[in-house]
Amino acid sequence: MATEPVKVTIRMFVVGFGDCFLLTFHYAPPLKDQSILIDFGSASGNADLKGIANEICQACNGKLYAVVATHRHGDHISGFSDKGGKNSPGAIIASCKPEVVIRPWTEDPKNSAKNAAARVYFDSLHSMHAYAQNVVDRAPQWRGPGGKPTLLEKLAGNNTENADAMRNLAEMGRTPPRFLAYGAPSGLENAKLLPGVKVRVLGPPTLEQQNLQKYGSHSDEYQVASKYWNLQGRAAASSRVKLFPGSPHYGKVIPTEMRWFVEHADAALKKNVLGIVKTLDDFLNNTSLILLFEARGKKLLFPGDAQMENWQWALSQDDVRELLHGVDVYKVGHHGSRGGTPRKLWSLFEHRRGRKLTTLLSTAAGVYERSADGKVPSANLLKELKQESSLKSTEKVRKTNRPIEIEIA
C-alpha cells in the first residue's frame, strides 16, 4: 500500500483577478487520486466560471476530496454561487461531492456567541457587508449614466456578503464544514484517503492570539470606518439618504453660487467612503486561511489574501519560521499586492537562491488601482518574483478554461 503520493499536480485556472487552484495528489493503485479545490472566484467580470467549473469537474474525475474557501471576498468565492440553478458554476462544483469544506474561523456562526468581544466582532463583520452593499446600490447614481465602474464600486462589490456562494459552501460538504484558525487540525490529513500529506494551518489567528482589528487601530481610515460601519450598515436597508453624491440636493437644480461648495463637499465624502471600503477590504483579507501542504518532501504555501496583520502571529513563532525556510511553491498573496507578500515572509524563502522557488500568481492588471498599495500587481514585487523565483502568472494569459499546470514528482 502506498504511503505517499507518487506526484502532485497544481492547476492554476485563469479567472482574471481572482483565485482558483486545484491540487491533485496522485497515488499508485489501489488508492485513488484526491483533489482539493482552493478558492473559485473572479472580480474581472469576463471569466467563464461555468466553463472553468466543468474543467475542474473533469480534472478531478467528478469527485473532490475537499473545498477550501480562504475568505469571503467575491474574487475568491463568487464561483461557488449556485444562483443560476443546476448548470451554475456552484452547482457543478457541488456535484463533485466534496467530503468537507474548509473555511476560516471568522465564518463560524457559533463563534459569535462565545463572549462579548466575539459578538462585537461578528456584528461588525455583518455591518461591514451591509455598508458595502449600500455603496454598491448607490454608486451608479454617483458615476452617472454610461459611466464606467470606479475603484470604489469595484471594491465595494467584492466586499458584499456573497450570500448564495456562502450558503452553497455551507451545504455542499458530505460532513459539516470545518472552521479553522492558526494551529488547529486541518481536518484534511487522512491516513486512508490522503496518506503522506501534512496540512498545517498558519492563519488566521484567533481573537485571543491576536486581535485582527488591532492592525488598523493607529490608522485614520480605521478610526473613520469604526464610526461608520455600524451606523451605515443599519441604515442601508431603510435610509432614503443617498451616499452618493451624499447631498440632499442630489438630482435638484443647484444655485450657481452653491455649486462649488456642493461639488467639493461631495468629493470629500467620496474620498472618506473610499477609505472606509479600503479598510473593509483589508480587514477581510486578513481573515484569510493560510495553509501549508507538505508532500513528497515539498512544501506548498497557499495564503489566500493574507497580509502582514494576519501573518504577524505565525511569523512570531520560531517553529513556523523554520517551516517557511523550505517552501518550494508559493501562491503569491493577494494577487501580487505589496501588502500580500510581507518582506519578512519573502526573506524567509531560502529556495529563492538559484530560483528554486516556484511562485504562482493569479492576477489581472488594471482591475484595481489602490493608492495604499500602488498598482496590483505591484511592479516592484513582480520584478523580484521574476528575478528570484520561477514565476508562473495568469496576468498575460488569454481568456481560456485551460489552467496553468505544475507537476511535483
C-alpha positions in Angstrom: 0.0 0.0 0.0 1.4 3.4 -1.0 2.3 5.7 1.9 2.7 8.9 -0.1 1.6 10.4 -3.4 3.6 9.5 -6.5 3.3 13.1 -7.7 1.3 16.3 -7.1 -0.3 18.4 -9.8 -1.2 22.0 -9.2 -3.6 23.6 -11.7 -4.0 27.4 -11.6 -7.1 28.4 -13.5 -7.3 31.6 -15.5 -10.0 33.6 -13.7 -8.6 37.1 -14.2 -8.4 39.0 -11.0 -9.2 36.1 -8.6 -8.0 32.8 -7.3 -8.8 29.2 -8.4 -6.4 26.4 -7.7 -6.8 22.6 -7.9 -4.3 20.4 -6.1 -4.4 16.8 -7.1 -2.4 14.2 -5.1 -1.8 11.2 -7.4 -1.4 7.7 -5.8 -0.5 4.3 -7.1 -3.4 1.8 -7.3 -5.4 0.7 -5.5 -5.6 4.2 -3.9 -7.5 6.8 -5.8 -6.2 10.3 -6.6 -7.5 13.0 -4.4 -8.2 16.7 -5.4 -8.5 19.8 -3.2 -10.0 22.9 -4.7 -8.7 26.2 -3.2 -11.0 29.1 -3.9 -13.0 29.8 -7.0 -13.9 33.4 -7.9 -13.2 36.3 -10.1 -13.6 40.1 -9.9 -12.8 40.6 -13.6 -16.3 40.2 -14.9 -15.4 38.3 -18.0 -14.2 35.0 -16.6 -16.0 31.9 -17.9 -16.8 30.5 -14.5 -19.2 27.8 -15.8 -16.6 26.6 -18.3 -13.9 26.5 -15.6 -16.2 24.6 -13.2 -16.7 22.0 -15.9 -12.9 21.8 -16.4 -12.4 21.4 -12.6 -15.0 18.6 -12.6 -13.2 16.8 -15.4 -9.8 17.3 -13.9 -10.9 15.7 -10.5 -12.9 12.9 -12.3 -16.1 14.2 -10.8 -15.0 13.9 -7.2 -13.4 16.4 -4.9 -11.8 15.4 -1.6 -12.2 18.9 -0.2 -13.0 22.5 -1.0 -11.1 25.4 0.7 -12.7 28.9 0.8 -9.9 31.0 2.2 -12.2 34.0 2.9 -15.4 35.5 1.6 -14.2 38.1 -0.9 -16.0 37.7 -4.3 -12.8 37.2 -6.2 -12.3 34.0 -4.1 -15.8 32.6 -3.8 -18.1 34.0 -6.5 -17.7 30.8 -8.5 -19.4 28.8 -5.7 -22.7 30.6 -6.3 -25.5 28.3 -7.4 -27.9 31.1 -8.1 -28.3 30.0 -11.7 -29.6 26.5 -10.9 -28.1 23.1 -11.7 -26.0 24.5 -14.6 -24.4 27.2 -12.5 -20.7 27.1 -11.5 -21.5 26.5 -7.8 -23.9 23.6 -8.6 -21.3 22.0 -10.8 -18.7 22.1 -8.0 -21.2 20.8 -5.5 -21.9 17.9 -7.8 -18.3 16.8 -7.2 -19.5 15.9 -3.7 -16.5 17.2 -1.6 -16.0 15.3 1.7 -15.5 18.5 3.6 -15.4 22.3 3.1 -12.7 24.3 5.0 -13.3 27.9 5.9 -11.7 30.4 8.4 -12.9 30.6 12.0 -14.3 34.0 11.2 -17.1 32.4 9.2 -18.3 30.1 12.0 -21.7 31.4 13.3 -21.2 29.6 16.6 -18.2 31.8 17.5 -20.5 34.9 17.8 -21.9 33.5 21.0 -18.7 32.8 22.8 -18.1 36.1 24.5 -18.8 39.9 24.2 -15.7 40.5 22.1 -16.7 37.8 19.6 -20.2 39.2 19.4 -18.9 42.7 18.6 -16.5 41.2 16.0 -19.2 39.3 14.2 -21.8 42.2 14.4 -19.1 44.4 12.9 -18.5 41.9 10.1 -22.1 41.8 9.1 -22.4 45.6 9.3 -19.4 45.9 7.0 -21.1 43.8 4.4 -24.3 45.8 4.7 -22.2 49.0 4.3 -20.5 47.6 1.2 -23.9 46.6 -0.3 -25.2 50.1 0.4 -22.2 51.6 -1.5 -22.9 49.2 -4.4 -26.5 50.2 -4.6 -25.7 54.0 -4.5 -22.6 54.0 -6.7 -24.3 54.0 -10.1 -26.1 57.3 -9.1 -22.7 58.8 -8.4 -20.9 57.8 -11.6 -23.8 58.8 -13.8 -25.4 57.3 -16.9 -22.9 55.4 -19.1 -20.0 55.9 -16.6 -17.6 53.1 -16.0 -17.4 51.4 -12.6 -15.0 53.2 -10.3 -12.4 51.7 -7.9 -14.8 52.4 -5.1 -17.6 50.5 -6.8 -15.3 47.5 -7.6 -14.0 47.3 -4.1 -17.5 47.6 -2.6 -18.8 44.9 -4.9 -16.1 42.5 -3.9 -16.9 43.0 -0.2 -20.6 42.3 -0.2 -21.9 39.2 1.6 -21.9 36.8 -1.4 -24.9 35.1 0.2 -25.6 32.5 -2.5 -21.9 31.3 -2.5 -21.8 31.2 1.3 -25.0 29.2 1.5 -23.8 26.7 -1.1 -20.4 26.3 0.7 -22.2 25.6 3.9 -24.3 22.8 2.3 -22.0 21.1 -0.2 -19.7 19.0 2.1 -20.6 15.4 2.9 -19.5 16.3 6.5 -20.1 19.6 8.4 -17.8 22.4 7.4 -14.6 23.0 9.4 -13.8 26.5 10.6 -10.0 26.8 11.2 -7.6 29.1 13.0 -3.9 29.1 13.5 -2.6 25.8 14.9 -6.0 24.0 14.5 -6.0 20.5 13.0 -6.8 20.9 9.3 -9.2 18.0 9.0 -7.6 17.2 5.7 -5.0 14.7 6.9 -6.3 11.2 6.4 -4.2 8.1 6.5 -6.6 6.2 4.3 -7.6 8.8 1.7 -4.7 11.2 1.7 -1.6 9.3 3.1 1.7 11.1 3.2 0.3 14.6 3.2 0.5 17.0 6.1 -1.5 20.2 6.2 -0.7 23.0 8.7 -2.9 25.9 9.4 -0.8 29.1 9.8 -3.6 31.6 10.0 -5.8 33.5 10.7 -5.1 33.9 14.4 -7.9 33.8 16.9 -9.0 36.9 18.7 -7.2 35.5 21.7 -4.0 35.0 19.8 -4.0 38.4 18.0 -6.9 40.8 17.6 -7.4 41.2 13.9 -8.9 44.6 14.5 -5.7 45.8 16.2 -3.8 46.3 12.9 -5.7 49.4 12.0 -6.1 51.0 15.4 -3.5 53.7 14.6 -4.9 54.4 11.1 -7.0 57.4 10.4 -9.0 55.4 8.0 -9.8 52.8 10.7 -11.0 55.5 13.1 -13.4 56.8 10.4 -14.5 53.3 9.4 -15.2 52.2 13.0 -17.7 55.1 13.3 -19.4 54.4 10.0 -19.7 50.6 9.7 -22.5 50.0 12.2 -24.3 53.3 11.5 -24.4 53.0 7.8 -24.9 49.2 7.8 -28.0 49.5 9.9 -29.3 52.4 7.8 -28.6 50.6 4.5 -32.0 48.9 4.2 -34.3 51.7 5.2 -32.5 55.1 4.8 -33.5 57.3 1.9 -30.4 59.4 2.3 -28.1 58.8 -0.7 -24.5 58.1 0.0 -23.6 59.3 -3.5 -23.1 62.1 -4.0 -24.2 62.5 -0.4 -26.1 65.7 -0.7 -29.8 66.3 -0.1 -29.6 68.4 -3.3 -28.8 65.4 -5.5 -31.0 65.5 -8.6 -32.1 69.0 -8.0 -31.1 72.3 -9.6 -28.2 73.8 -7.6 -28.0 77.6 -7.5 -24.8 78.8 -9.2 -23.4 80.3 -6.0 -23.6 77.0 -4.2 -22.2 74.6 -6.9 -18.5 75.0 -5.9 -19.3 74.1 -2.3 -21.6 71.2 -3.1 -19.1 69.7 -5.6 -16.2 69.9 -3.2 -18.3 68.5 -0.3 -19.3 65.6 -2.4 -15.7 64.9 -3.4 -14.7 64.9 0.2 -17.4 62.4 1.0 -16.4 60.1 -1.8 -12.8 60.1 -0.5 -14.0 59.2 3.0 -16.2 56.4 1.8 -13.4 55.0 -0.4 -11.2 55.0 2.7 -13.8 53.0 4.6 -14.2 50.5 1.8 -10.5 50.0 1.5 -10.3 49.4 5.2 -13.0 46.8 5.0 -11.2 45.2 2.0 -8.0 44.9 4.1 -10.0 43.6 7.1 -11.5 40.7 5.2 -8.2 39.9 3.5 -6.7 39.4 7.0 -9.3 36.7 7.8 -7.8 34.5 5.1 -6.8 30.9 5.8 -3.1 30.3 5.4 -2.4 26.6 4.6 1.0 24.9 4.3 0.9 21.5 2.5 3.7 19.0 2.7 4.0 16.1 0.3 6.9 14.2 -1.3 9.4 16.3 0.7 8.0 19.5 -0.8 6.2 22.4 0.9 3.4 24.3 -0.8 2.2 27.5 0.7 -1.3 28.9 0.0 -2.1 32.1 2.0 -5.2 33.4 0.2 -5.1 37.2 0.5 -3.5 37.3 3.9 -1.5 40.4 4.6 1.0 41.3 7.4 -1.6 41.7 10.1 -2.7 38.1 9.6 0.9 36.9 9.2 2.2 38.6 12.4 1.2 35.8 14.8 2.6 33.0 12.7 5.8 34.8 11.9 6.4 35.4 15.6 6.6 31.6 16.2 10.1 30.0 15.9 8.8 26.7 14.5 6.7 28.4 11.8 9.6 30.5 10.6 11.7 27.3 10.4 9.0 25.6 8.3 8.8 28.5 5.9 12.5 28.4 5.2 12.0 25.4 3.0 8.9 26.5 1.0 9.1 25.1 -2.6 5.9 26.5 -4.1 4.4 29.9 -3.0 0.9 31.0 -4.1 1.6 34.8 -4.2 -0.6 36.5 -1.7 -3.4 38.9 -2.7 -2.8 38.8 -6.4 0.6 40.5 -6.2 -0.1 43.5 -4.0 2.7 44.8 -1.9 1.0 44.0 1.4 0.2 40.4 0.3 3.9 39.4 0.4 5.4 40.9 3.5 9.2 41.4 3.3 9.6 39.4 6.5 7.9 36.5 4.8 9.7 36.8 1.5 13.1 36.9 3.2 12.4 33.5 4.8 12.2 31.7 1.5 15.6 30.1 1.2 14.8 28.5 -2.2 14.9 31.9 -3.8 18.6 31.2 -4.1 19.1 29.7 -7.6 15.5 30.4 -8.4 14.5 27.0 -7.0 11.3 28.6 -5.6 8.2 28.3 -7.8 5.7 31.2 -7.4 2.1 31.2 -8.7 0.5 34.5 -9.4 -3.2 34.7 -10.3 -4.0 38.3 -11.2 -5.0 40.7 -13.8 -3.6 44.2 -14.4 -5.8 47.3 -14.4 -8.7 45.9 -12.3 -7.7 47.6 -9.1 -5.5 50.7 -8.6 -5.0 51.2 -4.9 -3.3 54.3 -3.6 -2.2 52.5 -0.5 -0.6 49.6 -2.3 0.1 51.2 -5.7 -0.8 49.1 -8.7 -1.9 45.5 -8.3 0.2 43.5 -9.2 3.0 45.6 -7.7 5.7 46.4 -10.3 8.5 46.1 -7.6 7.2 42.7 -6.4 6.9 41.4 -9.9 10.5 42.3 -10.5 11.6 40.3 -7.5 9.4 37.4 -8.4 10.9 37.2 -11.8 14.5 37.6 -10.6 14.4 35.3 -7.6 11.8 32.6 -8.5 10.4 30.6 -11.3 7.2 32.7 -11.8 4.0 31.3 -13.3 1.4 34.0 -13.9 -2.0 34.3 -15.4 -1.7 38.0 -16.0 -1.0 37.9 -19.7 -2.7 34.6 -20.5 -5.6 35.0 -22.9 -9.0 34.1 -21.7 -9.2 30.3 -21.5 -10.6 27.4 -19.5 -7.3 25.6 -19.6 -5.2 26.0 -16.5 -1.5 26.5 -16.0 -0.2 23.2 -14.7 2.8 22.4 -12.4 3.8 18.9 -11.5 5.8 17.9 -8.5 7.2 14.4 -8.8 
